[in-house]
Amino acid sequence: MFYREAGDFKTSYTDDSQTFPIKFDRYRYYVVLAVGFGIIPFIINDYWANALLLPFLIYAIAAIGLNILVGYCGQVSLGTGGFMAVGAYACYKLMTAFPDVSMFVHVFLAGGVTAIVGVLFGLPSLRIKGFYLAVATLAAQFFLVWLFNRVPWFYNYSASGQINAPERDVFGIIITGPNAPAWATYLFCLIFLAFCAIIARNLTRGTTGRSWMAIRDMDIAAEIIGVNPLKAKLTAFAVSSFFVGIAGALFFAVYLGAVEVGEVFGIQKSFLVLFMVIIGGLGSIFGSFAGAAFLVLLPVVLKVVGVDVLGWPTDIVAHLQLVIVGALIIMFLILEPHGLAQLWRVTKEKLRLWPFPH
């Protein structure tokens, strides 16, 4: 009754292969985009931007990128933090070397640089997989952090080893730096998230996505039926790293403004994004959004309830967050491996049959 595609007929292949073939889904996403672009910028403030919205938008981009690699192509990666660092440092070098170029160009080029680095570190996936590939990407994580710490050229020979985002504007509106308004930084990140989500959705529904999923399900059988494993795996690494690099560039330039690579892009960042994908749902774009929203919202809710309402010490609340996240990961891996996205699919199935029993 509430959610049905009955009567939603397709009269051409183009209609059936569009991004959201079900009319209800299209309208629902149009409403979400209208609220995101047309309402939130007028009511946002600095607290909501820095505590919730900017982290959610940026982590959602990173989660989509990692989900393409892990969820759709089945290539386990623990180097997300290092690839985000590549995007951040590439954006910093571009911002300082070409101050007159638009920030949109800087962020996209930072994603392109990260894609190249991701392909280089993805080459071992042609010979190894599973646990061994995870170890290889973990090595990439530590190597990249070490590189950015040890080579002064990356941080422009700063005495502190920290990179600071210079103030830049887009169409006369400041985007980076302490004077950037909350609504402008929010819209800037939202544009990139909408772009990445649409690209990812179309890629995963097309030939490229089907080849990724064939490699994920059974790589030998996929190769037998004509899927090129070299092309499939390296394109997955490239697209995933491109999105993760964009997330790293936005995390540095728009959200934090100043970064020290070991503290911000360490192994904890890689695990955080991986937890978002696991909790949200492997192989689901919506799951990337759900996992990012959950893990960004959880610390805020625990702080409000635990510290402000119940008066618990801050360190107890921080440890409680780790316990909750760990318990949820175990629960989802055992009871619902496809995460929050599968729960949403089950809900939609029930809505299709409401008010009749399932």
Secondary structure, DSSP 8 states (H G I E B T S, - for coil): --S--TT----SHHHHTSSS-SHHHHHHHHHHHHHHHHTHHHH--HHHIIIIIHHHHHHHHHHHHHHIIIIIT------HHHHHHHHHHHHHHHHHH-TTS-HHHHHHHHHHHHHHHHHHHHGGGGT--THHHHHHHHHHHHHHHHHHHH-GGGGTT-SS--EE----EETTEE-SSTT--HHHHHHHHHHHHHHHHHHHHHHHHSHHHHHHHHHHH-HHHHHHTT--HHHHHHHHHHHHHHHHHHHHHHIIIIIISEE-HHHHSSHHHHHHHHHHHHHH-TT-HHHHHHHHHHHHHHHHHHIIIIIIIS---HHHHHHHHHHHHHHHHHHHHHH-TTHHHHHHHHHHHHHHHTTS--
